[in-house]
Amino acid sequence: MDAEESSLIKYPCDFPIKIMGKSQNGFTQVVLGIVKTHAPDFNDAMMEVRLSKNGTYLSLTCTILATSRAQLDNLYQALHDHPKVMLVF
């Protein structure tokens, strides 16, 4: 049984990804660029943006159309590897 068959997720499906980082110039654009590399059909207008109480951190939620486990793994890895991204879940 391969990873796709053993997954609890049935593809394709809408899959929310939350990305957090410091509220700084360019953070949203960096995240959007990474997300669109792995999910080219992602609609920018669907990104939810929340600023922390003190304005220090920014939380972005991107709900993509996930097509495979490999796509999600690669997207999570690319986000995790970027120095501006502090947390991905």
Buried (B, 14 or more C-beta within 10 A) or exposed (E): EEEEEEEEEEBEEEBEBBBBBEBEEEBBEBBBEBBBEBBEEBEEEEBEEEEEEEEEBBBBBBBBBBBBBEBBEEBBEBBEEBEBBBEBE
